Amino acid sequence: MHIDPTKFRVKSDEKVELTKWPTEIQPFYKSKENYQEILGKHVKGLSTLQNLLYASNRYSLLLIFQAMDAAGKDGAIKHVMSGVNPQGCQVFSFKHPSVEELEHDFLWRSTRCLPERGRIGIFNRSYYEEVLIVRVHPEILHAQGIPEELLDEEDIWESRYRSIVNFEKHLQLNGTRIVKFFLHLSEEEQRKRFLERINTPEKNWKFVKNDLEERMHWKSYAKAYEACLSSTSTKHAPWYVVPADDKRNARLIISKIIVDTMEGLKMHYPEPTKEHREELLSFRKLLAK
């Protein structure tokens, strides 16, 4: 089956209602072996495109992953990027901000981790946490040291959306292509995965009390995501809502979107100058002897 990325893309200015976006769809694979074959083709294509990205040294790619807990972000990154040269890829996970980071604007710590030209950057969670978890837990916002006159909770989220959109447009104008994935997990599937983590000893480390506490805010997070996706999906930095109840299917969708995005870049291997070509030919004669 053909994977059409446009079916998962949030259009600019689209009003997102997550209840209308499926968490599970008809799989794009027929069996485990077929899944591995399709993913292998995507991974191989991605590896080739990464080499071209590095050699051309004109663009960088930023992949952003956001989701509810247990949606499969780590697994998707691990499997989809398995064929990528580690030297050309950087992965950052953003936890609770440090004291130093809290002394700066909310985009500062992410800016320091942006990928250089020729490289792929992956944000496992990102600056979008500042309009998601911070919105669900306003006490975090009030602990950020922002001047009182700027803490109007009716205006600050729209203000941050504008800052993010402008920031991403700035990156796009400087050669960074941004693709954002929201792994759309159902509440029931999260419950099953939490139970699996508890019942499987080698997965116990993945589950902490806070996971259960955050689950109690499911509806609030859904509203925060809806507002975020509606306000920040643009032509130059689109959001893709990926059905995540089936991990394998999600990985195939994500890998296809990344490959298509990179194929859409105008990349080519550097062509040697006439002088360089003549020099190479002379080197070849020496090596042939």
C-alpha positions as semicolon CSV with decimal commas, in nm:
position;residue;x (nm);y (nm);z (nm)
1;M;0,000;0,000;0,000
2;H;0,118;0,351;-0,083
3;I;0,177;0,587;0,208
4;D;0,046;0,936;0,130
5;P;0,203;1,181;0,379
6;T;-0,053;1,452;0,297
7;K;-0,321;1,248;0,475
8;F;-0,140;1,303;0,804
9;R;-0,037;1,664;0,753
10;V;-0,209;1,944;0,944
11;K;-0,290;2,222;0,700
12;S;-0,200;2,580;0,783
13;D;-0,471;2,745;0,994
14;E;-0,660;2,415;1,022
15;K;-0,869;2,379;1,336
16;V;-0,753;2,050;1,485
17;E;-0,992;1,827;1,679
18;L;-0,798;1,519;1,783
19;T;-1,112;1,309;1,821
20;K;-1,146;1,334;1,442
21;W;-0,790;1,210;1,382
22;P;-0,751;0,830;1,409
23;T;-0,505;0,670;1,647
24;E;-0,505;0,351;1,438
25;I;-0,555;0,290;1,065
26;Q;-0,530;0,004;0,818
27;P;-0,165;-0,110;0,831
28;F;0,066;-0,044;0,538
29;Y;0,230;-0,385;0,586
30;K;0,097;-0,740;0,550
31;S;0,324;-0,918;0,798
32;K;0,620;-0,863;1,026
33;E;0,854;-0,962;0,744
34;N;0,681;-0,722;0,505
35;Y;0,707;-0,442;0,764
36;Q;1,081;-0,505;0,800
37;E;1,122;-0,503;0,422
38;I;0,941;-0,171;0,377
39;L;1,116;-0,007;0,670
40;G;1,449;-0,137;0,538
41;K;1,389;0,036;0,205
42;H;1,302;0,361;0,379
43;V;1,608;0,337;0,606
44;K;1,836;0,265;0,310
45;G;1,694;0,561;0,121
46;L;1,736;0,782;0,425
47;S;2,100;0,675;0,459
48;T;2,169;0,768;0,096
49;L;1,996;1,103;0,136
50;Q;2,188;1,175;0,456
51;N;2,516;1,129;0,270
52;L;2,393;1,373;0,006
53;L;2,279;1,618;0,275
54;Y;2,625;1,607;0,434
55;A;2,813;1,635;0,104
56;S;2,607;1,922;-0,035
57;N;2,633;2,110;0,298
58;R;2,352;2,353;0,216
59;Y;2,059;2,234;0,422
60;S;1,999;2,093;0,768
61;L;1,700;1,890;0,882
62;L;1,526;1,927;1,218
63;L;1,286;1,651;1,323
64;I;1,063;1,723;1,622
65;F;0,879;1,447;1,809
66;Q;0,599;1,523;2,055
67;A;0,348;1,286;2,213
68;M;0,176;1,164;2,523
69;D;0,378;0,926;2,741
70;A;0,432;0,575;2,596
71;A;0,342;0,682;2,242
72;G;0,664;0,535;2,102
73;K;0,886;0,834;2,032
74;D;1,207;0,662;2,143
75;G;1,131;0,348;1,943
76;A;1,043;0,545;1,631
77;I;1,369;0,739;1,649
78;K;1,568;0,421;1,712
79;H;1,420;0,221;1,424
80;V;1,370;0,492;1,163
81;M;1,716;0,642;1,210
82;S;1,894;0,306;1,243
83;G;2,078;0,345;0,912
84;V;2,191;0,702;0,966
85;N;2,559;0,776;1,026
86;P;2,584;0,887;1,391
87;Q;2,839;1,154;1,292
88;G;2,571;1,329;1,086
89;C;2,288;1,306;1,338
90;Q;2,229;1,472;1,675
91;V;1,957;1,373;1,922
92;F;1,847;1,595;2,210
93;S;1,590;1,522;2,479
94;F;1,461;1,822;2,670
95;K;1,388;1,760;3,037
96;H;1,296;2,007;3,309
97;P;1,489;2,331;3,241
98;S;1,798;2,403;3,449
99;V;1,847;2,714;3,660
100;E;2,059;2,867;3,382
101;E;1,798;2,789;3,119
102;L;1,521;2,947;3,326
103;E;1,716;3,273;3,320
104;H;1,667;3,296;2,940
105;D;1,374;3,311;2,701
106;F;1,187;2,985;2,639
107;L;1,352;2,923;2,299
108;W;1,709;2,974;2,416
109;R;1,801;2,622;2,519
110;S;1,664;2,475;2,195
111;T;1,851;2,727;1,982
112;R;2,182;2,601;2,120
113;C;2,101;2,249;1,995
114;L;2,005;2,325;1,636
115;P;2,173;2,109;1,368
116;E;2,454;2,252;1,157
117;R;2,426;2,253;0,780
118;G;2,464;1,904;0,641
119;R;2,328;1,737;0,954
120;I;2,005;1,598;1,094
121;G;1,887;1,718;1,433
122;I;1,628;1,529;1,635
123;F;1,438;1,684;1,924
124;N;1,274;1,422;2,147
125;R;1,032;1,673;2,295
126;S;1,124;2,033;2,226
127;Y;1,041;2,399;2,281
128;Y;0,680;2,294;2,226
129;E;0,680;2,173;2,585
130;E;0,650;2,543;2,672
131;V;0,298;2,554;2,527
132;L;0,201;2,201;2,636
133;I;0,315;2,089;2,981
134;V;0,354;2,451;3,091
135;R;-0,003;2,522;2,979
136;V;-0,139;2,218;3,163
137;H;0,065;2,310;3,471
138;P;0,056;2,693;3,497
139;E;0,260;2,680;3,818
140;I;0,561;2,606;3,596
141;L;0,496;2,926;3,404
142;H;0,484;3,131;3,722
143;A;0,817;2,982;3,833
144;Q;0,997;3,100;3,518
145;G;1,072;3,448;3,645
146;I;0,871;3,626;3,374
147;P;0,762;3,985;3,461
148;E;0,413;3,992;3,612
149;E;0,278;4,224;3,343
150;L;0,365;3,961;3,079
151;L;0,196;3,672;3,257
152;D;-0,155;3,718;3,121
153;E;-0,253;3,355;3,063
154;E;-0,512;3,459;2,802
155;D;-0,245;3,619;2,581
156;I;0,081;3,442;2,657
157;W;0,002;3,124;2,462
158;E;-0,085;3,311;2,143
159;S;0,229;3,517;2,196
160;R;0,439;3,202;2,226
161;Y;0,277;3,050;1,918
162;R;0,375;3,361;1,720
163;S;0,730;3,341;1,856
164;I;0,757;2,976;1,752
165;V;0,617;3,035;1,404
166;N;0,853;3,329;1,349
167;F;1,146;3,129;1,486
168;E;1,076;2,839;1,252
169;K;1,034;3,073;0,956
170;H;1,374;3,223;1,039
171;L;1,530;2,875;1,040
172;Q;1,365;2,790;0,708
173;L;1,504;3,108;0,550
174;N;1,850;2,996;0,659
175;G;1,833;2,645;0,516
176;T;1,686;2,438;0,801
177;R;1,391;2,221;0,704
178;I;1,162;2,136;0,993
179;V;0,928;1,838;1,017
180;K;0,716;1,791;1,329
181;F;0,553;1,466;1,438
182;F;0,274;1,429;1,691
183;L;0,238;1,059;1,771
184;H;-0,135;1,029;1,829
185;L;-0,196;0,762;2,093
186;S;-0,533;0,656;2,234
187;E;-0,594;0,667;2,607
188;E;-0,675;0,295;2,608
189;E;-0,353;0,201;2,427
190;Q;-0,152;0,409;2,675
191;R;-0,317;0,217;2,959
192;K;-0,213;-0,114;2,799
193;R;0,145;0,002;2,748
194;F;0,171;0,127;3,107
195;L;0,052;-0,212;3,230
196;E;0,306;-0,385;3,008
197;R;0,582;-0,174;3,158
198;I;0,471;-0,273;3,508
199;N;0,428;-0,643;3,425
200;T;0,759;-0,677;3,238
201;P;1,058;-0,658;3,477
202;E;1,302;-0,530;3,214
203;K;1,062;-0,246;3,137
204;N;0,995;-0,142;3,497
205;W;1,248;0,140;3,470
206;K;1,030;0,305;3,204
207;F;0,742;0,364;3,443
208;V;0,741;0,619;3,723
209;K;0,469;0,763;3,945
210;N;0,466;1,088;3,748
211;D;0,351;0,899;3,435
212;L;0,029;0,805;3,612
213;E;-0,016;1,154;3,751
214;E;0,021;1,307;3,405
215;R;-0,232;1,059;3,266
216;M;-0,491;1,219;3,492
217;H;-0,453;1,536;3,285
218;W;-0,530;1,360;2,954
219;K;-0,812;1,594;2,849
220;S;-0,611;1,904;2,935
221;Y;-0,317;1,779;2,729
222;A;-0,549;1,699;2,439
223;K;-0,679;2,057;2,441
224;A;-0,326;2,195;2,463
225;Y;-0,215;1,983;2,169
226;E;-0,517;2,085;1,963
227;A;-0,443;2,453;2,016
228;C;-0,072;2,401;1,947
229;L;-0,119;2,200;1,627
230;S;-0,381;2,444;1,498
231;S;-0,161;2,748;1,559
232;T;0,186;2,629;1,456
233;S;0,150;2,401;1,153
234;T;0,278;2,597;0,854
235;K;0,390;2,527;0,500
236;H;0,756;2,564;0,596
237;A;0,727;2,369;0,924
238;P;0,431;2,130;0,909
239;W;0,287;1,909;1,179
240;Y;0,203;1,548;1,097
241;V;-0,046;1,365;1,320
242;V;0,074;1,004;1,310
243;P;-0,160;0,725;1,431
244;A;0,049;0,566;1,705
245;D;-0,152;0,273;1,843
246;D;0,034;0,050;1,594
247;K;0,405;0,117;1,647
248;R;0,515;-0,049;1,325
249;N;0,269;0,144;1,114
250;A;0,376;0,469;1,282
251;R;0,742;0,400;1,197
252;L;0,659;0,338;0,831
253;I;0,463;0,664;0,811
254;I;0,736;0,865;0,983
255;S;1,016;0,720;0,770
256;K;0,820;0,784;0,449
257;I;0,758;1,148;0,545
258;I;1,128;1,204;0,623
259;V;1,243;1,045;0,297
260;D;0,994;1,250;0,094
261;T;1,100;1,570;0,271
262;M;1,468;1,511;0,198
263;E;1,400;1,413;-0,163
264;G;1,221;1,747;-0,200
265;L;1,538;1,941;-0,119
266;K;1,745;2,061;-0,413
267;M;2,058;1,869;-0,320
268;H;2,343;1,750;-0,537
269;Y;2,699;1,637;-0,483
270;P;2,954;1,919;-0,526
271;E;3,095;1,926;-0,878
272;P;3,475;1,963;-0,898
273;T;3,619;2,264;-1,074
274;K;3,819;2,214;-1,393
275;E;4,141;2,262;-1,196
276;H;4,037;2,013;-0,930
277;R;3,939;1,758;-1,193
278;E;4,276;1,790;-1,363
279;E;4,443;1,748;-1,025
280;L;4,242;1,433;-0,957
281;L;4,343;1,288;-1,293
282;S;4,709;1,349;-1,213
283;F;4,662;1,175;-0,878
284;R;4,505;0,881;-1,055
285;K;4,808;0,845;-1,282
286;L;5,038;0,842;-0,981
287;L;4,827;0,582;-0,801
288;A;4,805;0,367;-1,114
289;K;5,183;0,335;-1,119
